[in-house]
Amino acid sequence: MTYPTFAINLLSLFLSYLLGSFPSGYLAGKLISNIDLREMGSGSTGATNVLRHVGKIPALIVFLIDVGKGIAAISIARAFQLDEIWQVAAGIASLSGHIWPIWLKGKGGKAVATGLGVFLGISYQVGLGSLAIFLIVLSISRIVSLASICAAISLPLLIHLTLQGNTSTPFILFSLIAMTLVLWRHRTNLIRLRKGTEPRIGKQS
């Protein structure tokens, strides 16, 4: 690998991390309700915590921005004509930025919306499939965390069914990494789900 190519790869990762770390939820809390979402409810800066403590419209805007961050990361990698391994690295960088944003001392969201954006960028079929699973589980259970967990668990299978050939291997590995990150970020939710105390939509956390 030549130095210029390596520099472009690093630039792609840097830009993806910066995009992922854009604190949309935190800004919504501060600008609209003058609150620090890191000190409210789940402590997450994601759209669900925005919904519970700021409002529906701000939550929708934050969700769309966070999805856009993931799509943009993959789009940048492809604009630089990077191969699948580096596209995966860009996706991981974007998720890392969302979970551990430099602007918020490493305390961000749970990577669900940004992860959706990344997979929409990789394959819109995979992204829409995981979104459909999320919406189905949410409509039945009214529990956002359960819907997010189910959508994350479905990713490796959706990648396997959608992307065929050797080029799918890096994306399958990435889907496993993304699934693990989402499950880890929802570890306290998993405990509450097991106990039956996880809040449903319309109730405070």
N, C-alpha and C positions, 0 to 999 in steps of 0.2 A: 504494500500500500504506500503510495507516495505521500509526501508531507501535505501538499495541498488538499488531496482527497481526505486525509485524516483530519485536517483542520476543518473541512466542510462537515464531516461527520460530527466532530465536537461542537461545531456551531449549531448544528441541528439539535443536538441534545440540550445545549444551553438554552436555545430559544424555546424548545418544548417544555423544559422545566419552568422557565419564566412564564410562559403561557399558563401552564398548570397552576402556578402559584398565585395567579391573579386573584385577589381575595374578594370575589363578588359577593358572597354571603356576608362576610364581615362588613363590607362597605354598605350593604343594604341595611344591616342592623344599625350601624352608626348613623348613616345619613337620614334614614326614615324614622327610626324609633329611638335613636341615641342610646343604644344598648350594645354591649359586647357579647356577641353570641357564644363566645368561648366560656362565658360565665352563666349561660342560660341553658336549661334543659339538658340535652345530651352533651353540650359543649362543642358540638360540631358546627362548622360554618357552612354546611350544605343546605340544600333547598328545603329539606324536611324541617330542620330547626328554624329556618326562616319562616316557613309556613306556620309553625306553632307560635312564634313570638313576634313576627312582623306582619304577615298577611299573605293572602293568596296571590295577588298580582306580583308583589316582590319575589315570592317564592318561584313563580313561573319564570320570571325574568332571570333570576339566579340560575334556575335549572337550565334554561336555554343557553346562557352564557357558559356554564360549566360543560355542557355538551359540546358547544362550539370550541372550547379549549382543546378537547380531545380530538375533534375532527381536524382542527388546524395543525396539531402536532404531526399527524400522519400526512397531511397535505404538504407540509413543509419538507418532510423527509422525502416524499415522492417528487416534489419540485426540484430537490437537489439530486434526484435520480439515485437515491440510496437503495441498497438491496434489502431483502426482507429482514435480515438480522438487525440492520440499523433502523429500519422502520419500527421493529419491536422495541429496540432501545429507546427510540423517540417516544413511543407509547408509554414505556415504563417511566421515562423522565417526566412526562406530563402527569401521570398518576402520582409520582413522588412529589411533584410540585404542589399538587392539590392537597395531598395528605400532610406534607411537611413544608408549607410555604415559608420562604425566607423572611417575608414581611411580617409574619405572625408568630415568630419564634418557634416554628415547626408545629403549630397546632392548627390544623385545617379541617377539611371535610373527610368523608368516608369513601370517596373515589367512585361512587356509583354513577353519577351523571357524567363525569369526565370519562370514566371507563366506557360508558355507552357511546360517547362521542368517538373515542379511539376505535371501537369496534365498528361503528358506522363508517369511519374512515377506511378501515381495512376491508370491510365487506358490508354493504348496506343490508344484505340479507341476514347476516349474523346479528347486526345491530338491531334491526327491526324484529327479528325473532326473539332476542332477549328482552326487548321492550314489550313485546306481546305477552311473554311469560310474566314479566313484572306486573303488567296491567291486569292480567287474569287473576294472579294470586292476590293482588291488592283489592280487586273488586270482590273477591270471596272473603278474604280475611280482614280487610281494612287495616292491615298492619304493614307499614312501609318497610320495616326492617326485614320481615319475612319475605316480602316480595323481592327485595333487593338480593337477599341471600339465594333465593331460588333462581333468579335471573343469572347470578354469578355462577352458580353450580352448573347451569345449562350451557355455559360458554364453550367448554371443551367439546361437547357433543355437537353443538351448532357449527363450530369451526370444522370439525371432522366431516360432518354431513355436507357442508357448503363448499369448502375448499379442497380440491382433489389434487393429488400429485405431491412431489417432493417439496414444493414451495410452501405447502401447508404446515410443514413441521415447525418452523420458527413461530408461526402464529398459534399452533396448538400449545407449544411451550408457554407462549405469552398468555394464552387464555388460562393456563394453570396458575401462572404467577398472579394474574389479575384476580382470579377466583380466591386465591390464598390471601391476597391483600384485603379484599372485601370481607372475607370471613374473619380475618384478624381484626379489622376495624370494627366489626360488629360482634366482637366477643362478649361484651357486656349485654348486648341485645339477645344473644343466644342464651345467656344465663336467664334473662327475664322471660324469654320465650319458653324455656323449660319449666320455669316456675309459674307460667301463666299470668305474669304481671306486666308484660310488654304493652304499652299504650296503643290504642287504635286511633285511626284518623278521627279528629273531632274532640279528642281528649288531650289534656296537657300531659307532657312527659314527666 
